[in-house]
């Protein structure tokens, strides 16, 4: 089964977690697209906070009601994709450059569910790189600080985030302690946000594996 089909299986399964009347955070990316399409087809009676302009446009096209971050308050559930998922459900996110908004929305939510194809399960975070968003004025100082933290490469993307800030990918090799690295990156002056998400935030990961769906929680997650 193709990765795209596995994403579809995961996204459509996760749509079953959404109940009418909920306030929902919608993530960004190709797996979330299948979730949003399933909710639209169902005519779900929900109100949504999108994490990117792309997701907002897709949700609107599917007939879903939208709200702003100022209007949202607490959310019942956020569903989002990931670029890497380790055995403790720590995440690398931000392949689409929306990681700062995704982190804000996940933090606003009572429940946070991650959806992905089985290829996103990794023994340890790191191979994908760590997406970052920083102030444009501070690109040089931020780069030097990241190298001091162990980054062997820092690549700045051509396209800014929806917030208008430059986005980079830093490569730290295998990340043995994502929580510690996340705290160190958070402390870098000029840093707006990064794509390391703690497993403690994640209720479950919904994984498309072939034609099947696996629901993985931190308590029963194992090395893939």
C-alpha atoms as one frame of an Amber mdcrd trajectory, in Angstrom:
protein
   0.000   0.000   0.000   1.352   3.475  -0.855   2.242   6.067   1.766  -0.559
   8.285   0.442  -3.083   5.503   0.958  -1.781   4.955   4.505  -2.191   8.678
   5.195  -5.762   8.444   3.921  -6.511   5.488   6.205  -5.123   7.343   9.222
  -6.848  10.637   8.454 -10.242   9.100   7.853  -9.987   6.932  10.969  -9.167
   9.996  13.078 -12.252  11.755  11.723 -14.229   9.250  13.793 -12.825  10.863
  16.961 -14.564  14.122  16.103 -18.070  14.584  17.518 -20.640  17.188  16.541
 -20.475  20.272  18.742 -16.708  20.071  19.240 -14.212  22.880  18.867 -11.433
  21.357  16.786  -7.844  22.329  16.002  -6.864  21.322  12.475  -3.203  20.738
  11.708  -1.368  21.139   8.432  -0.106  18.691   5.827  -1.020  15.889   3.469
  -2.415  13.529   6.129  -4.577  16.272   7.639  -6.039  16.883   4.186  -7.679
  13.443   4.319  -9.066  14.237   7.783 -10.566  17.537   6.637 -12.085  15.981
   3.527 -13.693  13.236   5.628 -15.160  15.812   8.024 -16.484  17.834   5.111
 -18.078  14.821   3.448 -19.787  13.993   6.729 -21.033  17.536   7.199 -19.584
  17.603  10.687 -21.231  20.227  12.930 -18.017  21.577  14.414 -16.092  24.833
  14.571 -12.428  24.741  13.620  -9.197  26.621  14.241  -6.762  26.061  11.371
  -2.990  26.116  11.850  -2.162  27.480   8.383  -3.635  29.412   5.502  -3.621
  26.212   3.421  -5.692  24.290   5.983  -8.026  27.244   6.447  -8.708  27.346
   2.705  -9.258  23.584   2.548 -11.622  23.592   5.543 -13.623  26.468   4.098
 -13.889  24.658   0.764 -15.242  21.630   2.626 -17.941  23.737   4.282 -16.463
  23.621   7.797 -16.984  26.600  10.102 -13.838  28.459  11.115 -12.805  30.684
  13.994  -9.732  32.748  14.821  -7.239  32.084  17.607  -8.652  35.092  19.472
 -12.143  33.573  19.345 -11.154  29.998  20.130 -10.465  29.779  23.865 -10.018
  26.120  24.804 -10.324  23.447  22.131 -11.773  19.974  22.682  -9.392  18.215
  20.313  -6.544  18.971  17.927  -5.579  16.507  15.196  -2.332  17.043  13.326
   0.319  15.193  11.361   4.007  14.637  12.132   7.257  14.165  10.242   8.794
  11.868  12.881   7.313  10.000  15.857   9.605   8.291  18.360   8.658   5.434
  20.729   7.709   7.907  23.506   5.548   9.882  21.044   7.926  12.817  20.938
   7.435  14.472  17.571   9.260  16.327  14.852   6.844  18.658  13.082   7.156
  21.558  10.689   7.864  20.072   7.283   5.236  22.495   5.999   6.583  25.388
   8.053   3.502  25.691  10.291   5.073  24.332  13.489   4.710  27.506  15.577
   0.972  27.801  14.963   0.631  24.023  15.309   2.282  24.157  18.732   0.073
  27.016  19.892  -3.079  25.213  18.787  -1.990  21.886  20.331  -1.318  23.674
  23.619  -4.811  25.206  23.526  -6.396  21.766  23.256  -7.673  19.335  25.886
  -6.636  16.428  23.641  -3.913  16.174  20.991  -3.979  13.319  18.465  -1.296
  12.748  15.826  -1.992  11.066  12.484   0.641   9.636  10.142   1.664   6.811
   7.860   3.820   4.056   9.348   6.948   5.478   7.719   6.907   8.347  10.231
   7.724   5.978  13.138  11.434   6.222  13.981  13.648   4.800  16.756  14.809
   8.340  17.595  14.115  11.834  16.302  16.701  13.544  14.141  17.006  12.208
  10.576  14.331  14.581   9.241  15.987  17.644  10.761  14.432  20.083  13.225
  12.296  22.856  11.697  12.728  26.287  13.277  11.209  29.748  12.952  13.173
  32.849  13.930  13.137  36.621  13.629  14.582  37.725  10.300  16.872  40.225
  12.016  18.367  37.438  14.144  19.158  34.816  11.491  22.922  35.083  11.970
  22.931  34.976  15.790  20.347  32.170  15.787  22.443  30.118  13.371  25.538
  30.507  15.549  23.576  29.552  18.674  22.200  26.425  17.007  25.676  25.355
  15.934  26.831  25.842  19.538  24.046  23.455  20.573  25.395  20.808  18.194
  23.722  21.481  14.863  26.023  20.364  12.064  23.944  22.150   9.441  21.373
  24.950   9.461  19.530  25.514   6.167  17.254  28.515   5.757  14.267  27.966
   3.473  13.302  30.346   0.692   9.656  30.525   1.802   8.734  32.205   5.119
   6.098  30.932   7.515   2.521  32.214   7.458   3.700  34.501  10.272   6.157
  36.149   7.865   9.268  34.855   9.642  12.136  32.882   8.077  12.098  29.106
   8.554  15.149  26.857   8.827  15.981  23.184   9.229  18.710  22.353  11.751
  20.385  18.949  11.739  21.534  17.639  15.131  21.995  14.001  14.168  20.255
  11.493  16.430  18.428  13.372  19.188  18.835  11.311  22.359  16.916  13.734
  24.607  14.302  15.706  22.630  12.932  17.412  25.739  16.338  18.763  26.747
  17.137  19.922  23.218  13.728  21.584  22.954  14.399  23.550  26.140  17.832
  24.611  24.891  16.421  25.817  21.555  13.605  27.659  23.338  16.252  29.616
  25.245  17.958  30.938  22.081  17.285  34.693  21.737  15.568  35.477  18.450
  13.956  32.047  18.215  10.207  32.179  17.556   9.600  28.445  17.809  10.732
  24.963  16.804   9.215  21.696  15.653  10.064  19.451  18.615   6.837  18.492
  20.403   6.871  16.580  23.735   5.268  13.154  23.873   3.589  14.199  27.128
   1.220  16.333  25.051   0.108  13.463  22.794  -2.945  11.394  23.691  -2.348
   8.907  20.889  -0.868   8.450  17.447  -3.161   7.077  14.747  -0.922   5.241
  12.283  -1.871   3.988   8.842   0.005   0.722   8.262  -0.974  -0.967   5.032
  -4.756  -1.218   5.059  -4.858  -1.270   8.872  -4.841   1.441  11.530  -2.735
   1.248  14.682  -3.496   3.474  17.657  -0.325   3.946  19.692  -0.217   5.533
  23.125   2.903   6.461  25.095   2.311   3.647  27.585   2.327   0.929  24.933
   4.546   2.484  22.257   7.505   0.371  21.255  10.422   0.688  18.911   9.100
   0.359  15.337
